[in-house]
Amino acid sequence: MSDEIYTDGIGEITVTGSVVRVDLMTMAVNDKDEEGRLKPAFKQRLFSL
């Protein structure tokens, strides 16, 4: 059985030499902007060497 990671989107992708970093985002249920839309919040970071 494989692990699954759920995310609402990708915040940033950074490539430095042979290292790749991907920041996963989720929509913060308790944090909304002035127009009532959900704000994205950092969830998890993936690394690849």
mmCIF entry with sequence, helices, sheets and N, C-alpha, C, O atoms, coordinates in Angstrom:
data_MODEL
# 
_entry.id   MODEL 
# 
_entity.id                         1 
_entity.type                       polymer 
_entity.pdbx_number_of_molecules   1 
# 
_entity_poly.entity_id                      1 
_entity_poly.type                           'polypeptide(L)' 
_entity_poly.nstd_linkage                   no 
_entity_poly.nstd_monomer                   no 
_entity_poly.pdbx_seq_one_letter_code       MSDEIYTDGIGEITVTGSVVRVDLMTMAVNDKDEEGRLKPAFKQRLFSL 
_entity_poly.pdbx_seq_one_letter_code_can   MSDEIYTDGIGEITVTGSVVRVDLMTMAVNDKDEEGRLKPAFKQRLFSL 
_entity_poly.pdbx_strand_id                 A 
# 
loop_
_entity_poly_seq.entity_id 
_entity_poly_seq.num 
_entity_poly_seq.mon_id 
_entity_poly_seq.hetero 
1 1  MET n 
1 2  SER n 
1 3  ASP n 
1 4  GLU n 
1 5  ILE n 
1 6  TYR n 
1 7  THR n 
1 8  ASP n 
1 9  GLY n 
1 10 ILE n 
1 11 GLY n 
1 12 GLU n 
1 13 ILE n 
1 14 THR n 
1 15 VAL n 
1 16 THR n 
1 17 GLY n 
1 18 SER n 
1 19 VAL n 
1 20 VAL n 
1 21 ARG n 
1 22 VAL n 
1 23 ASP n 
1 24 LEU n 
1 25 MET n 
1 26 THR n 
1 27 MET n 
1 28 ALA n 
1 29 VAL n 
1 30 ASN n 
1 31 ASP n 
1 32 LYS n 
1 33 ASP n 
1 34 GLU n 
1 35 GLU n 
1 36 GLY n 
1 37 ARG n 
1 38 LEU n 
1 39 LYS n 
1 40 PRO n 
1 41 ALA n 
1 42 PHE n 
1 43 LYS n 
1 44 GLN n 
1 45 ARG n 
1 46 LEU n 
1 47 PHE n 
1 48 SER n 
1 49 LEU n 
# 
_struct_asym.id          A 
_struct_asym.entity_id   1 
# 
_struct_sheet.id               AA1 
_struct_sheet.type             ? 
_struct_sheet.number_strands   3 
_struct_sheet.details          ? 
# 
loop_
_struct_sheet_order.sheet_id 
_struct_sheet_order.range_id_1 
_struct_sheet_order.range_id_2 
_struct_sheet_order.offset 
_struct_sheet_order.sense 
AA1 1 2 ? anti-parallel 
AA1 2 3 ? anti-parallel 
# 
loop_
_struct_sheet_range.sheet_id 
_struct_sheet_range.id 
_struct_sheet_range.beg_label_comp_id 
_struct_sheet_range.beg_label_asym_id 
_struct_sheet_range.beg_label_seq_id 
_struct_sheet_range.pdbx_beg_PDB_ins_code 
_struct_sheet_range.end_label_comp_id 
_struct_sheet_range.end_label_asym_id 
_struct_sheet_range.end_label_seq_id 
_struct_sheet_range.pdbx_end_PDB_ins_code 
_struct_sheet_range.beg_auth_comp_id 
_struct_sheet_range.beg_auth_asym_id 
_struct_sheet_range.beg_auth_seq_id 
_struct_sheet_range.end_auth_comp_id 
_struct_sheet_range.end_auth_asym_id 
_struct_sheet_range.end_auth_seq_id 
AA1 1 GLY A 9  ? THR A 16 ? GLY A 9  THR A 16 
AA1 2 VAL A 19 ? LYS A 32 ? VAL A 19 LYS A 32 
AA1 3 LEU A 38 ? SER A 48 ? LEU A 38 SER A 48 
# 
loop_
_atom_site.group_PDB 
_atom_site.id 
_atom_site.type_symbol 
_atom_site.label_atom_id 
_atom_site.label_alt_id 
_atom_site.label_comp_id 
_atom_site.label_asym_id 
_atom_site.label_entity_id 
_atom_site.label_seq_id 
_atom_site.pdbx_PDB_ins_code 
_atom_site.Cartn_x 
_atom_site.Cartn_y 
_atom_site.Cartn_z 
_atom_site.occupancy 
_atom_site.B_iso_or_equiv 
_atom_site.pdbx_formal_charge 
_atom_site.auth_seq_id 
_atom_site.auth_comp_id 
_atom_site.auth_asym_id 
_atom_site.auth_atom_id 
_atom_site.pdbx_PDB_model_num 
ATOM 1   N N  . MET A 1 1  ? 0.842   -1.186 0.000  1.00 0.00 ? 1  MET A N  1 
ATOM 2   C CA . MET A 1 1  ? 0.000   0.000  0.000  1.00 0.00 ? 1  MET A CA 1 
ATOM 3   C C  . MET A 1 1  ? 0.886   1.248  0.000  1.00 0.00 ? 1  MET A C  1 
ATOM 4   O O  . MET A 1 1  ? 1.866   1.318  0.742  1.00 0.00 ? 1  MET A O  1 
ATOM 5   N N  . SER A 1 2  ? 0.549   2.202  -0.809 1.00 0.00 ? 2  SER A N  1 
ATOM 6   C CA . SER A 1 2  ? 1.353   3.422  -0.892 1.00 0.00 ? 2  SER A CA 1 
ATOM 7   C C  . SER A 1 2  ? 0.714   4.544  -0.083 1.00 0.00 ? 2  SER A C  1 
ATOM 8   O O  . SER A 1 2  ? -0.502  4.578  0.104  1.00 0.00 ? 2  SER A O  1 
ATOM 9   N N  . ASP A 1 3  ? 1.553   5.465  0.393  1.00 0.00 ? 3  ASP A N  1 
ATOM 10  C CA . ASP A 1 3  ? 1.060   6.647  1.104  1.00 0.00 ? 3  ASP A CA 1 
ATOM 11  C C  . ASP A 1 3  ? 0.553   7.655  0.090  1.00 0.00 ? 3  ASP A C  1 
ATOM 12  O O  . ASP A 1 3  ? 1.145   7.833  -0.974 1.00 0.00 ? 3  ASP A O  1 
ATOM 13  N N  . GLU A 1 4  ? -0.545  8.309  0.425  1.00 0.00 ? 4  GLU A N  1 
ATOM 14  C CA . GLU A 1 4  ? -1.095  9.343  -0.438 1.00 0.00 ? 4  GLU A CA 1 
ATOM 15  C C  . GLU A 1 4  ? -1.038  10.679 0.277  1.00 0.00 ? 4  GLU A C  1 
ATOM 16  O O  . GLU A 1 4  ? -1.247  10.756 1.488  1.00 0.00 ? 4  GLU A O  1 
ATOM 17  N N  . ILE A 1 5  ? -0.757  11.722 -0.473 1.00 0.00 ? 5  ILE A N  1 
ATOM 18  C CA . ILE A 1 5  ? -0.703  13.078 0.059  1.00 0.00 ? 5  ILE A CA 1 
ATOM 19  C C  . ILE A 1 5  ? -1.738  13.902 -0.698 1.00 0.00 ? 5  ILE A C  1 
ATOM 20  O O  . ILE A 1 5  ? -1.722  13.959 -1.927 1.00 0.00 ? 5  ILE A O  1 
ATOM 21  N N  . TYR A 1 6  ? -2.628  14.532 0.039  1.00 0.00 ? 6  TYR A N  1 
ATOM 22  C CA . TYR A 1 6  ? -3.653  15.373 -0.568 1.00 0.00 ? 6  TYR A CA 1 
ATOM 23  C C  . TYR A 1 6  ? -3.259  16.841 -0.436 1.00 0.00 ? 6  TYR A C  1 
ATOM 24  O O  . TYR A 1 6  ? -2.814  17.283 0.623  1.00 0.00 ? 6  TYR A O  1 
ATOM 25  N N  . THR A 1 7  ? -3.427  17.583 -1.515 1.00 0.00 ? 7  THR A N  1 
ATOM 26  C CA . THR A 1 7  ? -3.087  19.003 -1.513 1.00 0.00 ? 7  THR A CA 1 
ATOM 27  C C  . THR A 1 7  ? -4.053  19.749 -2.425 1.00 0.00 ? 7  THR A C  1 
ATOM 28  O O  . THR A 1 7  ? -4.630  19.169 -3.345 1.00 0.00 ? 7  THR A O  1 
ATOM 29  N N  . ASP A 1 8  ? -4.219  21.026 -2.162 1.00 0.00 ? 8  ASP A N  1 
ATOM 30  C CA . ASP A 1 8  ? -5.067  21.856 -3.016 1.00 0.00 ? 8  ASP A CA 1 
ATOM 31  C C  . ASP A 1 8  ? -4.276  22.557 -4.111 1.00 0.00 ? 8  ASP A C  1 
ATOM 32  O O  . ASP A 1 8  ? -4.859  23.097 -5.051 1.00 0.00 ? 8  ASP A O  1 
ATOM 33  N N  . GLY A 1 9  ? -2.952  22.549 -3.994 1.00 0.00 ? 9  GLY A N  1 
ATOM 34  C CA . GLY A 1 9  ? -2.147  23.198 -5.019 1.00 0.00 ? 9  GLY A CA 1 
ATOM 35  C C  . GLY A 1 9  ? -0.676  23.222 -4.659 1.00 0.00 ? 9  GLY A C  1 
ATOM 36  O O  . GLY A 1 9  ? -0.273  22.779 -3.584 1.00 0.00 ? 9  GLY A O  1 
ATOM 37  N N  . ILE A 1 10 ? 0.117   23.749 -5.579 1.00 0.00 ? 10 ILE A N  1 
ATOM 38  C CA . ILE A 1 10 ? 1.560   23.882 -5.389 1.00 0.00 ? 10 ILE A CA 1 
ATOM 39  C C  . ILE A 1 10 ? 1.867   25.355 -5.174 1.00 0.00 ? 10 ILE A C  1 
ATOM 40  O O  . ILE A 1 10 ? 1.480   26.210 -5.971 1.00 0.00 ? 10 ILE A O  1 
ATOM 41  N N  . GLY A 1 11 ? 2.569   25.638 -4.081 1.00 0.00 ? 11 GLY A N  1 
ATOM 42  C CA . GLY A 1 11 ? 2.900   27.022 -3.766 1.00 0.00 ? 11 GLY A CA 1 
ATOM 43  C C  . GLY A 1 11 ? 4.147   27.498 -4.471 1.00 0.00 ? 11 GLY A C  1 
ATOM 44  O O  . GLY A 1 11 ? 4.173   28.594 -5.030 1.00 0.00 ? 11 GLY A O  1 
ATOM 45  N N  . GLU A 1 12 ? 5.190   26.669 -4.446 1.00 0.00 ? 12 GLU A N  1 
ATOM 46  C CA . GLU A 1 12 ? 6.471   27.075 -5.037 1.00 0.00 ? 12 GLU A CA 1 
ATOM 47  C C  . GLU A 1 12 ? 7.268   25.830 -5.392 1.00 0.00 ? 12 GLU A C  1 
ATOM 48  O O  . GLU A 1 12 ? 7.206   24.815 -4.698 1.00 0.00 ? 12 GLU A O  1 
ATOM 49  N N  . ILE A 1 13 ? 8.017   25.925 -6.482 1.00 0.00 ? 13 ILE A N  1 
ATOM 50  C CA . ILE A 1 13 ? 8.962   24.885 -6.884 1.00 0.00 ? 13 ILE A CA 1 
ATOM 51  C C  . ILE A 1 13 ? 10.328  25.541 -6.981 1.00 0.00 ? 13 ILE A C  1 
ATOM 52  O O  . ILE A 1 13 ? 10.496  26.541 -7.678 1.00 0.00 ? 13 ILE A O  1 
ATOM 53  N N  . THR A 1 14 ? 11.313  24.970 -6.273 1.00 0.00 ? 14 THR A N  1 
ATOM 54  C CA . THR A 1 14 ? 12.662  25.518 -6.269 1.00 0.00 ? 14 THR A CA 1 
ATOM 55  C C  . THR A 1 14 ? 13.636  24.441 -6.719 1.00 0.00 ? 14 THR A C  1 
ATOM 56  O O  . THR A 1 14 ? 13.605  23.318 -6.214 1.00 0.00 ? 14 THR A O  1 
ATOM 57  N N  . VAL A 1 15 ? 14.499  24.781 -7.668 1.00 0.00 ? 15 VAL A N  1 
ATOM 58  C CA . VAL A 1 15 ? 15.535  23.862 -8.146 1.00 0.00 ? 15 VAL A CA 1 
ATOM 59  C C  . VAL A 1 15 ? 16.884  24.504 -7.865 1.00 0.00 ? 15 VAL A C  1 
ATOM 60  O O  . VAL A 1 15 ? 17.172  25.605 -8.333 1.00 0.00 ? 15 VAL A O  1 
ATOM 61  N N  . THR A 1 16 ? 17.717  23.793 -7.085 1.00 0.00 ? 16 THR A N  1 
ATOM 62  C CA . THR A 1 16 ? 19.060  24.249 -6.769 1.00 0.00 ? 16 THR A CA 1 
ATOM 63  C C  . THR A 1 16 ? 20.021  23.104 -7.064 1.00 0.00 ? 16 THR A C  1 
ATOM 64  O O  . THR A 1 16 ? 20.121  22.160 -6.281 1.00 0.00 ? 16 THR A O  1 
ATOM 65  N N  . GLY A 1 17 ? 20.713  23.181 -8.166 1.00 0.00 ? 17 GLY A N  1 
ATOM 66  C CA . GLY A 1 17 ? 21.588  22.079 -8.571 1.00 0.00 ? 17 GLY A CA 1 
ATOM 67  C C  . GLY A 1 17 ? 20.758  20.843 -8.846 1.00 0.00 ? 17 GLY A C  1 
ATOM 68  O O  . GLY A 1 17 ? 19.878  20.854 -9.707 1.00 0.00 ? 17 GLY A O  1 
ATOM 69  N N  . SER A 1 18 ? 21.040  19.768 -8.108 1.00 0.00 ? 18 SER A N  1 
ATOM 70  C CA . SER A 1 18 ? 20.290  18.522 -8.293 1.00 0.00 ? 18 SER A CA 1 
ATOM 71  C C  . SER A 1 18 ? 19.165  18.362 -7.265 1.00 0.00 ? 18 SER A C  1 
ATOM 72  O O  . SER A 1 18 ? 18.515  17.317 -7.229 1.00 0.00 ? 18 SER A O  1 
ATOM 73  N N  . VAL A 1 19 ? 18.924  19.380 -6.432 1.00 0.00 ? 19 VAL A N  1 
ATOM 74  C CA . VAL A 1 19 ? 17.889  19.314 -5.395 1.00 0.00 ? 19 VAL A CA 1 
ATOM 75  C C  . VAL A 1 19 ? 16.637  20.044 -5.883 1.00 0.00 ? 19 VAL A C  1 
ATOM 76  O O  . VAL A 1 19 ? 16.710  21.184 -6.343 1.00 0.00 ? 19 VAL A O  1 
ATOM 77  N N  . VAL A 1 20 ? 15.497  19.376 -5.779 1.00 0.00 ? 20 VAL A N  1 
ATOM 78  C CA . VAL A 1 20 ? 14.211  19.970 -6.150 1.00 0.00 ? 20 VAL A CA 1 
ATOM 79  C C  . VAL A 1 20 ? 13.339  20.017 -4.900 1.00 0.00 ? 20 VAL A C  1 
ATOM 80  O O  . VAL A 1 20 ? 13.205  19.019 -4.192 1.00 0.00 ? 20 VAL A O  1 
ATOM 81  N N  . ARG A 1 21 ? 12.745  21.183 -4.631 1.00 0.00 ? 21 ARG A N  1 
ATOM 82  C CA . ARG A 1 21 ? 11.856  21.348 -3.480 1.00 0.00 ? 21 ARG A CA 1 
ATOM 83  C C  . ARG A 1 21 ? 10.501  21.803 -3.994 1.00 0.00 ? 21 ARG A C  1 
ATOM 84  O O  . ARG A 1 21 ? 10.418  22.744 -4.783 1.00 0.00 ? 21 ARG A O  1 
ATOM 85  N N  . VAL A 1 22 ? 9.426   21.131 -3.546 1.00 0.00 ? 22 VAL A N  1 
ATOM 86  C CA . VAL A 1 22 ? 8.064   21.468 -3.938 1.00 0.00 ? 22 VAL A CA 1 
ATOM 87  C C  . VAL A 1 22 ? 7.255   21.740 -2.672 1.00 0.00 ? 22 VAL A C  1 
ATOM 88  O O  . VAL A 1 22 ? 7.121   20.862 -1.820 1.00 0.00 ? 22 VAL A O  1 
ATOM 89  N N  . ASP A 1 23 ? 6.716   22.951 -2.546 1.00 0.00 ? 23 ASP A N  1 
ATOM 90  C CA . ASP A 1 23 ? 5.879   23.300 -1.403 1.00 0.00 ? 23 ASP A CA 1 
ATOM 91  C C  . ASP A 1 23 ? 4.418   23.068 -1.763 1.00 0.00 ? 23 ASP A C  1 
ATOM 92  O O  . ASP A 1 23 ? 3.910   23.638 -2.729 1.00 0.00 ? 23 ASP A O  1 
ATOM 93  N N  . LEU A 1 24 ? 3.747   22.227 -0.981 1.00 0.00 ? 24 LEU A N  1 
ATOM 94  C CA . LEU A 1 24 ? 2.338   21.912 -1.201 1.00 0.00 ? 24 LEU A CA 1 
ATOM 95  C C  . LEU A 1 24 ? 1.478   22.821 -0.330 1.00 0.00 ? 24 LEU A C  1 
ATOM 96  O O  . LEU A 1 24 ? 1.825   23.113 0.815  1.00 0.00 ? 24 LEU A O  1 
ATOM 97  N N  . MET A 1 25 ? 0.352   23.263 -0.886 1.00 0.00 ? 25 MET A N  1 
ATOM 98  C CA . MET A 1 25 ? -0.539  24.191 -0.194 1.00 0.00 ? 25 MET A CA 1 
ATOM 99  C C  . MET A 1 25 ? -1.921  23.553 -0.015 1.00 0.00 ? 25 MET A C  1 
ATOM 100 O O  . MET A 1 25 ? -2.326  22.671 -0.772 1.00 0.00 ? 25 MET A O  1 
ATOM 101 N N  . THR A 1 26 ? -2.625  24.030 1.009  1.00 0.00 ? 26 THR A N  1 
ATOM 102 C CA . THR A 1 26 ? -4.009  23.652 1.231  1.00 0.00 ? 26 THR A CA 1 
ATOM 103 C C  . THR A 1 26 ? -4.802  24.923 1.504  1.00 0.00 ? 26 THR A C  1 
ATOM 104 O O  . THR A 1 26 ? -4.220  25.942 1.876  1.00 0.00 ? 26 THR A O  1 
ATOM 105 N N  . MET A 1 27 ? -6.087  24.881 1.332  1.00 0.00 ? 27 MET A N  1 
ATOM 106 C CA . MET A 1 27 ? -6.907  26.054 1.591  1.00 0.00 ? 27 MET A CA 1 
ATOM 107 C C  . MET A 1 27 ? -7.276  26.075 3.074  1.00 0.00 ? 27 MET A C  1 
ATOM 108 O O  . MET A 1 27 ? -7.888  25.131 3.575  1.00 0.00 ? 27 MET A O  1 
ATOM 109 N N  . ALA A 1 28 ? -6.905  27.148 3.776  1.00 0.00 ? 28 ALA A N  1 
ATOM 110 C CA . ALA A 1 28 ? -7.138  27.276 5.207  1.00 0.00 ? 28 ALA A CA 1 
ATOM 111 C C  . ALA A 1 28 ? -8.616  27.537 5.462  1.00 0.00 ? 28 ALA A C  1 
ATOM 112 O O  . ALA A 1 28 ? -9.139  28.584 5.079  1.00 0.00 ? 28 ALA A O  1 
ATOM 113 N N  . VAL A 1 29 ? -9.284  26.600 6.102  1.00 0.00 ? 29 VAL A N  1 
ATOM 114 C CA . VAL A 1 29 ? -10.726 26.709 6.331  1.00 0.00 ? 29 VAL A CA 1 
ATOM 115 C C  . VAL A 1 29 ? -11.056 27.869 7.264  1.00 0.00 ? 29 VAL A C  1 
ATOM 116 O O  . VAL A 1 29 ? -12.088 28.519 7.095  1.00 0.00 ? 29 VAL A O  1 
ATOM 117 N N  . ASN A 1 30 ? -10.201 28.136 8.239  1.00 0.00 ? 30 ASN A N  1 
ATOM 118 C CA . ASN A 1 30 ? -10.484 29.162 9.243  1.00 0.00 ? 30 ASN A CA 1 
ATOM 119 C C  . ASN A 1 30 ? -9.895  30.532 8.908  1.00 0.00 ? 30 ASN A C  1 
ATOM 120 O O  . ASN A 1 30 ? -10.011 31.460 9.708  1.00 0.00 ? 30 ASN A O  1 
ATOM 121 N N  . ASP A 1 31 ? -9.268  30.672 7.745  1.00 0.00 ? 31 ASP A N  1 
ATOM 122 C CA . ASP A 1 31 ? -8.622  31.936 7.393  1.00 0.00 ? 31 ASP A CA 1 
ATOM 123 C C  . ASP A 1 31 ? -9.128  32.398 6.029  1.00 0.00 ? 31 ASP A C  1 
ATOM 124 O O  . ASP A 1 31 ? -8.866  31.759 5.010  1.00 0.00 ? 31 ASP A O  1 
ATOM 125 N N  . LYS A 1 32 ? -9.850  33.507 6.022  1.00 0.00 ? 32 LYS A N  1 
ATOM 126 C CA . LYS A 1 32 ? -10.413 34.032 4.775  1.00 0.00 ? 32 LYS A CA 1 
ATOM 127 C C  . LYS A 1 32 ? -9.929  35.456 4.552  1.00 0.00 ? 32 LYS A C  1 
ATOM 128 O O  . LYS A 1 32 ? -9.605  36.171 5.501  1.00 0.00 ? 32 LYS A O  1 
ATOM 129 N N  . ASP A 1 33 ? -9.883  35.865 3.274  1.00 0.00 ? 33 ASP A N  1 
ATOM 130 C CA . ASP A 1 33 ? -9.501  37.237 2.968  1.00 0.00 ? 33 ASP A CA 1 
ATOM 131 C C  . ASP A 1 33 ? -10.712 38.155 3.131  1.00 0.00 ? 33 ASP A C  1 
ATOM 132 O O  . ASP A 1 33 ? -11.790 37.703 3.517  1.00 0.00 ? 33 ASP A O  1 
ATOM 133 N N  . GLU A 1 34 ? -10.532 39.443 2.836  1.00 0.00 ? 34 GLU A N  1 
ATOM 134 C CA . GLU A 1 34 ? -11.602 40.424 3.034  1.00 0.00 ? 34 GLU A CA 1 
ATOM 135 C C  . GLU A 1 34 ? -12.805 40.196 2.129  1.00 0.00 ? 34 GLU A C  1 
ATOM 136 O O  . GLU A 1 34 ? -13.886 40.725 2.387  1.00 0.00 ? 34 GLU A O  1 
ATOM 137 N N  . GLU A 1 35 ? -12.624 39.410 1.070  1.00 0.00 ? 35 GLU A N  1 
ATOM 138 C CA . GLU A 1 35 ? -13.739 39.102 0.162  1.00 0.00 ? 35 GLU A CA 1 
ATOM 139 C C  . GLU A 1 35 ? -14.386 37.757 0.478  1.00 0.00 ? 35 GLU A C  1 
ATOM 140 O O  . GLU A 1 35 ? -15.273 37.309 -0.248 1.00 0.00 ? 35 GLU A O  1 
ATOM 141 N N  . GLY A 1 36 ? -13.940 37.105 1.572  1.00 0.00 ? 36 GLY A N  1 
ATOM 142 C CA . GLY A 1 36 ? -14.551 35.848 1.993  1.00 0.00 ? 36 GLY A CA 1 
ATOM 143 C C  . GLY A 1 36 ? -13.970 34.598 1.350  1.00 0.00 ? 36 GLY A C  1 
ATOM 144 O O  . GLY A 1 36 ? -14.478 33.498 1.569  1.00 0.00 ? 36 GLY A O  1 
ATOM 145 N N  . ARG A 1 37 ? -12.918 34.749 0.563  1.00 0.00 ? 37 ARG A N  1 
ATOM 146 C CA . ARG A 1 37 ? -12.291 33.588 -0.086 1.00 0.00 ? 37 ARG A CA 1 
ATOM 147 C C  . ARG A 1 37 ? -11.281 32.945 0.859  1.00 0.00 ? 37 ARG A C  1 
ATOM 148 O O  . ARG A 1 37 ? -10.624 33.632 1.641  1.00 0.00 ? 37 ARG A O  1 
ATOM 149 N N  . LEU A 1 38 ? -11.164 31.626 0.780  1.00 0.00 ? 38 LEU A N  1 
ATOM 150 C CA . LEU A 1 38 ? -10.200 30.908 1.605  1.00 0.00 ? 38 LEU A CA 1 
ATOM 151 C C  . LEU A 1 38 ? -8.775  31.264 1.191  1.00 0.00 ? 38 LEU A C  1 
ATOM 152 O O  . LEU A 1 38 ? -8.492  31.430 0.004  1.00 0.00 ? 38 LEU A O  1 
ATOM 153 N N  . LYS A 1 39 ? -7.881  31.380 2.172  1.00 0.00 ? 39 LYS A N  1 
ATOM 154 C CA . LYS A 1 39 ? -6.479  31.694 1.892  1.00 0.00 ? 39 LYS A CA 1 
ATOM 155 C C  . LYS A 1 39 ? -5.669  30.401 1.819  1.00 0.00 ? 39 LYS A C  1 
ATOM 156 O O  . LYS A 1 39 ? -5.909  29.479 2.598  1.00 0.00 ? 39 LYS A O  1 
ATOM 157 N N  . PRO A 1 40 ? -4.714  30.324 0.895  1.00 0.00 ? 40 PRO A N  1 
ATOM 158 C CA . PRO A 1 40 ? -3.843  29.144 0.860  1.00 0.00 ? 40 PRO A CA 1 
ATOM 159 C C  . PRO A 1 40 ? -2.867  29.165 2.040  1.00 0.00 ? 40 PRO A C  1 
ATOM 160 O O  . PRO A 1 40 ? -2.415  30.228 2.466  1.00 0.00 ? 40 PRO A O  1 
ATOM 161 N N  . ALA A 1 41 ? -2.550  27.976 2.561  1.00 0.00 ? 41 ALA A N  1 
ATOM 162 C CA . ALA A 1 41 ? -1.610  27.849 3.675  1.00 0.00 ? 41 ALA A CA 1 
ATOM 163 C C  . ALA A 1 41 ? -0.643  26.700 3.376  1.00 0.00 ? 41 ALA A C  1 
ATOM 164 O O  . ALA A 1 41 ? -1.022  25.693 2.777  1.00 0.00 ? 41 ALA A O  1 
ATOM 165 N N  . PHE A 1 42 ? 0.603   26.867 3.801  1.00 0.00 ? 42 PHE A N  1 
ATOM 166 C CA . PHE A 1 42 ? 1.620   25.833 3.609  1.00 0.00 ? 42 PHE A CA 1 
ATOM 167 C C  . PHE A 1 42 ? 1.185   24.551 4.303  1.00 0.00 ? 42 PHE A C  1 
ATOM 168 O O  . PHE A 1 42 ? 0.701   24.587 5.434  1.00 0.00 ? 42 PHE A O  1 
ATOM 169 N N  . LYS A 1 43 ? 1.360   23.399 3.619  1.00 0.00 ? 43 LYS A N  1 
ATOM 170 C CA . LYS A 1 43 ? 0.976   22.114 4.197  1.00 0.00 ? 43 LYS A CA 1 
ATOM 171 C C  . LYS A 1 43 ? 2.173   21.200 4.384  1.00 0.00 ? 43 LYS A C  1 
ATOM 172 O O  . LYS A 1 43 ? 2.381   20.670 5.475  1.00 0.00 ? 43 LYS A O  1 
ATOM 173 N N  . GLN A 1 44 ? 2.963   21.009 3.336  1.00 0.00 ? 44 GLN A N  1 
ATOM 174 C CA . GLN A 1 44 ? 4.057   20.049 3.393  1.00 0.00 ? 44 GLN A CA 1 
ATOM 175 C C  . GLN A 1 44 ? 5.075   20.366 2.315  1.00 0.00 ? 44 GLN A C  1 
ATOM 176 O O  . GLN A 1 44 ? 4.743   20.984 1.303  1.00 0.00 ? 44 GLN A O  1 
ATOM 177 N N  . ARG A 1 45 ? 6.311   19.946 2.528  1.00 0.00 ? 45 ARG A N  1 
ATOM 178 C CA . ARG A 1 45 ? 7.377   20.174 1.547  1.00 0.00 ? 45 ARG A CA 1 
ATOM 179 C C  . ARG A 1 45 ? 7.919   18.825 1.093  1.00 0.00 ? 45 ARG A C  1 
ATOM 180 O O  . ARG A 1 45 ? 8.194   17.944 1.907  1.00 0.00 ? 45 ARG A O  1 
ATOM 181 N N  . LEU A 1 46 ? 8.068   18.681 -0.218 1.00 0.00 ? 46 LEU A N  1 
ATOM 182 C CA . LEU A 1 46 ? 8.665   17.482 -0.812 1.00 0.00 ? 46 LEU A CA 1 
ATOM 183 C C  . LEU A 1 46 ? 10.071  17.814 -1.311 1.00 0.00 ? 46 LEU A C  1 
ATOM 184 O O  . LEU A 1 46 ? 10.295  18.866 -1.910 1.00 0.00 ? 46 LEU A O  1 
ATOM 185 N N  . PHE A 1 47 ? 11.013  16.905 -1.056 1.00 0.00 ? 47 PHE A N  1 
ATOM 186 C CA . PHE A 1 47 ? 12.375  17.067 -1.527 1.00 0.00 ? 47 PHE A CA 1 
ATOM 187 C C  . PHE A 1 47 ? 12.726  15.927 -2.470 1.00 0.00 ? 47 PHE A C  1 
ATOM 188 O O  . PHE A 1 47 ? 12.263  14.799 -2.300 1.00 0.00 ? 47 PHE A O  1 
ATOM 189 N N  . SER A 1 48 ? 13.528  16.226 -3.440 1.00 0.00 ? 48 SER A N  1 
ATOM 190 C CA . SER A 1 48 ? 14.074  15.201 -4.327 1.00 0.00 ? 48 SER A CA 1 
ATOM 191 C C  . SER A 1 48 ? 15.561  15.502 -4.501 1.00 0.00 ? 48 SER A C  1 
ATOM 192 O O  . SER A 1 48 ? 15.940  16.610 -4.882 1.00 0.00 ? 48 SER A O  1 
ATOM 193 N N  . LEU A 1 49 ? 16.375  14.531 -4.224 1.00 0.00 ? 49 LEU A N  1 
ATOM 194 C CA . LEU A 1 49 ? 17.824  14.705 -4.353 1.00 0.00 ? 49 LEU A CA 1 
ATOM 195 C C  . LEU A 1 49 ? 18.325  14.042 -5.622 1.00 0.00 ? 49 LEU A C  1 
ATOM 196 O O  . LEU A 1 49 ? 19.522  14.080 -5.907 1.00 0.00 ? 49 LEU A O  1 
# 
